[in-house]
Amino acid sequence: MERVDQILSTFESLLEDVRPGGFIHFDSDEYKKERSEQCEAKTLLEILENMPPPKAAAPLFQKEIDQNELDDDEKKVHQRQQQRFSQNTKLLPLLQQLEDVKQAARKQAAIDLVKELQSVALSHTQQLDINNSSVQYALKRLIRGCSSRKGGSRLGCTFALSLVMAEAQMTPEQAMKMMKASLEKPFRAKEDQMRDLIWARCLVMSALVLSERATIDCEAVVRELVNCQSEQRCRDYIMRCLGLLVDQSPPSVIIGPIWHGIQDSFANLYYYTPTVLMLALKLQTIAQKIDEKSLPPNLCSLAKINLLSETSLEQMHARLLYAFNVWPRFHPMWSMLLQRVFDTSNAKVMANRLKAINLHLLAEPAEKGTPAFRRAAHPKVRRKFFAHVLCVDT
């Protein structure tokens, strides 16, 4: 249970920057009206908790099929379907419950799903047998559920998938092979369908990271996550996943396959979002503890950049203001930022860092964005916010 709670809390922290409009489906007119400014002020989880539950799916095999009307091939297909249905009868309500908008219901359904699979597909090593038909069926359903915007399907399926992957000791190669087989691109796919597929790939990879199975083959996981950055709404979530992968990996892997996969994201300071800056500060801390001769050239250059100088913050200013858009929550960038401000005993250096933050993150007005964002990023509001962050974090 402790591991379940740990995975769930980590997953929730990854979701802080996700925009609700492109992630879940708004059934009612009430939530369609809230899609713009009011939605931006709420978290994805807060909106889901107040949404009406999704409509129940129609039961399978509702109509009896007359066997006399079928030819031999159709009878064989129907028998296989009935056999598979009878084997997975207990899994179906649990898989459906993962769509629930209530977090507690999704969590319990995921736990019960793992317990049910353990009762029928436990190998001699006390792990889930990845080749068992019930486990295969559950994995395919969970991967497809990651592409659905119905209710809390994406959240429930990603969380349950991470638990099943952990229990089955699944490798990245197995996960990606099953993902490609389960997520087929529709013929003449529309923009929304393509976005849903990209989100599904991204969520499957994040489930692999949450299960701590991604470290087996970081290079393949990083490549797949970076490929998903073609969808703009996924980018902050992907960078959070990469930051979590960095936390799980040893330094030799970080400066090797992980850095080679993500180095392009740190090439231009102008494109640094709060999440990219957070990861850059984390990589700098790691790189400064390693011999400079062992570092790749680009990482060595990043380690030498003063990210809290006035010059650097001036270039990053426009995008970093979005760190204020999650109030009343704190963007995790602030913890990394304050940690870097106070990691020196030199009072002059500390004062210069705070001066640069005040000048380019607190005092300069926001010129672009929605009215709600400009209100949240007003200099007076930002100063109060930063003072509150200082009180909480120090």
JOQUIBEL-V613557 format. One line per field, one symbol per residue. ss: DSSP state (H for helix, E for strand, L for the rest). A space follows every 10 residues. Layout:
ss = ???
This chain:
ss = LHHHHHHHHH HHHHHHHLLH HHLLLLLLHH HHHLLLHHHH LLLHHHHHHL LLLLLLLLLL LLLLLLHHHL LHHHHHHHHH HHHHHHHLHH HHHHHHHLLL LLHHHHHHHH HHHHHHHHHH LELLLLLELL LLHHHHHHHH HHHHHLLLLL LLHHHHHHHH HHHHHHHHLL LHHHHHHHHH HHLLLLLLLL HHHHHHHHHH HHHHHHHHHH LLLHHHHHHH HHHHHHHHHH LHHHHHHHHH HHHHHHHHLL HHHHHHHHHH HHHHHHLLHH HLLHHHHHHH HHHHHHHLLL LHHHLLHHHH HHHHLLLLLH HHHHHHHHHH HHHHLLLLLL LLHHHHHHHH HLLLLLHHHH HHHHHHHHHH HHHLLLLLLL HHHHHHLLHH HHHHHHHHHH HHHL
